[in-house]
Amino acid sequence: MKWLVFALLGVGVPLAGQAAQIAAVGVENQYADVIAQIGGPYVQVTAIETDPNTDPHSFEISPRIAEQIAGCGLIVENGLGYDDWADKMLAAAPDPSRKVINVQALLGLPDDTPNPHLWYDPKTMPVVAKAVAAGLAALDPSNARYFMAHAAAFDAALKPWFFAIKSFKAGFPGTPVAVTEPVGDDMLQAAGTDIKTPFTLQAAIMNGTDPSPQDVTTQNALFTGHAVKIFVYNQQVTDPLTQSFLALAQAQSIPVVGVDETMPAGYQYQSWMLAEVNALRAALVSGKSTRSLP
């Protein structure tokens, strides 16, 4: 239906003889999805990090990836050390016409920002979408109207997620939760939850270091003392410690909600984020654990 609307507006139908598609890269597939939604048939989008079963922090590059990045006209990268390898590849293949959108820089975040999972913050993607539309328009001015219209459509499609967050916050203010890593922390905070897990433990797990025994004891006590109502864990990265937290939460009948760093197959960014909030609500209202999204 959305495509039909834009076709009727005269901005959604590629014309014969149009310029070649813009080669675009989203280093993380959620950013690639935003590019695809805004660029439509005028872009050829490549997502580099796409596998929700691997740890993005230990991603390994290849000559093919280097070639894709070297040949792109627009790229969206996260920043905050999450994908520094992309900067090295861009530096090795300079192109003054290339549009590089670094989300950290776009949001004006300092390098010591503790949580790099910027896409879980409801404020992030509207800013990214606007920058993508502007970048594509600079590369292909003849289709600027199309890009701007689709950026507006992207923003409109975020509204159900925003409403779900607002509704959760109003209905369940201050819900205490435990987490493994800060993957979904920005969304949890927007939804008004109270994250009880020490951030030092979250950061240690995220960075692959050993958390302090005191932090582990604190986390375990959250479960045995029923001090939290939901356990949110990064199901993309697990180890014996996180498995022990999962087992303890389940033994104490605390519902578990899995979140991902990489967008699962079958979703667009908006539907993915909405599904995560719906899983939180189901955990709280019905005690339902959600390991993988439907």
Secondary structure, DSSP 8 states (H G I E B T S, - for coil): -HHHHHHHHTSSS--TT----EEEEEEEHHHHHHHHHHHGGGEEEEEEE--TTS-GGG----HHHHHHHHT-SEEEE--TTSSHHHHHHHHHS--TT-EEEEHHHHHT--TT-S---GGGSTTHHHHHHHHHHHHHHHH-GGGHHHHHHHHHHHHHHTHHHHHHHHHHHHHSTT-EEEESSSTTHHHHHHTT-EE-S-HHHHHHHHHT----HHHHHHHHHHHHTT--SEEEEETTS--HHHHHHHHHHHHTT--EEEE-SS--TT--HHHHHHHHHHHHHHHHHH---BSS--
